[in-house]
């Protein structure tokens, strides 16, 4: 009876070891693909990067850094051909969603999510970013992006309130320029409409 128990424990340990070995090999293969696409000879081809990222994700779907890399690459290189690539924009959205499912607090993915959301709905982008800023309030870059979004929406009081939070801190001067730029664009638009007799 005792030998049977020891044999069962031994079989369980062998099975766990085999599963762990398989998992480790797959994670290693995925990491190799990620590394090659980020630092190797594939880094100049968005199509190869996306293919390698997809293959790595199939092997090991738990790497949020891979999702960040693939999403940022797709989004930042979507104009490589001179016009915006809908394929790369869709890939950026897919990788952002995957990454946020793994790590909903990853700032780079939150920024990408807001940038893609603002293309269809600035109010929704603001709502999403406000939610993130509530969670990570003391990061000056978060308030700077909030200033930009508020200013672009014409919500200058809120933009100025967020600007005050980062006074004397990094991003303050840049955020201040966003307010000035949005205000100047709004005035120019108003003058253009007035000159057209509207």
N, C-alpha and C positions, 0 to 999 in steps of 0.2 A: 504494500500500500504506500509506504514511504517512498519507494523507488518510482512508483507511478506519479506521485505528487512532484518529485524532483524532475522527472521527465517532462511533465506538463509545464513546470516553471521554465525549464530549459527551452522547450519549444516556443513558449511565449517570448522569452528573451531573444531567441534567434529571429522570430518574426518581427519583433520591435527593431532589432538591429538591421534587418533587411529593409524595412520601411524607412528607417532613418537614413540608411545608406542611399536608397533611391532618392529620397528627398534632398539629401546633401548633393548628390550628383546633379540633379535637376537645377538646384539653386546655383551651383557652380557654373553650369552651362549657361544659365540665364545671366549670371554676372559677367561671364566672358563676352556674351553678345552685347550687353550694356556697355562694358568697357570699350569694346572694339568700335561701337557706333559713336561713342562720345570722344574717344581719344585716338582711334585708329584711322585706317584708310577709308572708312565709310563716312566720316564726319562731313564730307563735302557733298553728300548726296541725300537730300531729304527723303527720297523714296526708299533708299537702302536703310536709312535710319529707322523709318517707320516700319519697314518689314522686319528688321532685327528686333525692334522694340516689341512688335507683336509676337514674334517667336519667343522672345525672352519672357513676355507676360504669360504665354501659354505654358511655358516650363515652370515658372514660379510667379504666381499672380499676387504676391504679397509685398512687392518692392515699390513703395510710394516714390522713392527717388527716381526710379525708372519712369514712372508716370509724369513726374515733374519735368524730367529731361525731354521726354517725347512731346509733351504738351507745349513746352516753351519752344522747342525746335520747330514744331509744326506752325505755331503761331508766329514766331519771329521770322520764319523763312517763307511765309505764304506769298510774298511778293518777289521771290527769287527770279521768276520768269518774266517780270515786268508788269504783270497783272496779277490780281489776287487769285490764288488757287483755291477753288472750293473744296478740293480734296484735302489740302493741308488744313484749311479752316475746320472742316469736319473732323479731321484727325485730332486737331487741338481740342475740340469740344469733347471728343470721346475720351482722350487721355486725361483731360481735366476731370471729367465725371468719374472715371476709374480711380484716379488719385484721391479725389475727395471722399470716395467710398472707403478708401483705406485710411485716410488721415484727413478728417474734415477741418483740421486746424492748420494745414500747410499753407502758409501765406502765399507762396508763389502760385499755387493752384487757385487760391481765393482771388488773387489779383487777375489771373487769366479768366476766371469765371465772370468777374465783374466786367472786364474788358469785352468779353463776348456778349454778355447780357446787355450792356449799354448800346450795342449795335441795334438792338430791337426795342429796348425800353430803358431809357435813362432813369425813370423813377424806380423801376425794379432793381436796377444796378445799385442805386443809392440805398435802397432798403437792404439789399444783401450786404453792402459794405458797412452800413451802420450797425448791422447785426454783428459783423466781425469786429468792428472797432469796439463795440460794447464788451466783447470778450478779451480783446488785446488792446486795451485803452492807452497804455503808456508808450506805445511805439510811435515815434514822430512821423514815420513814413505812412502809417495808417491814416493819421489826421491830414497829412498832405494830400493823399489821394481823395479823402473826403472833401477837402477844400476844393479840389479840382472838379469833382462831380457836382457839388453844390453850385459852384460858380457857373458851370456849363448849363445847369438847370435854371439859372437866374435866382437862385436862393442865396442871395448875398449876405443876409444876416447870419444864416447858419454857417456860411463859408467863413465869415469873419470870426464867429465864435470858435470854430475849429482852428482857425489860424492863431487865435490868442493862446490856445493850449500849447502850441509849439513855438511860441515866441522865444527867440534866443537859442533855439535848438536846431539840429540838422533839418533840412527841408523847408525851413521857414521862408527863406528868400525865394525859393522855387515856387512854393505855394502862393506866396504874395503875387508873383508874376502871373500865375494862373488866374487869379481874381482880376488883375488888371487886363489881361488878355481877353477874358470873357466879357468884361465890362466894355472894352473898346469894340469888340465884335458886335455886341448888342447895340451900342450907339451907332456904329456904322450901318447896321441893318436898319435901324430906325430912320436914319438920315436917307438911306436909299429908298425906303418906302415913302418918305415924305416927298422926295424929289420926283417920284413917279405919281404923286398926287393921290396917294391912298389915304 
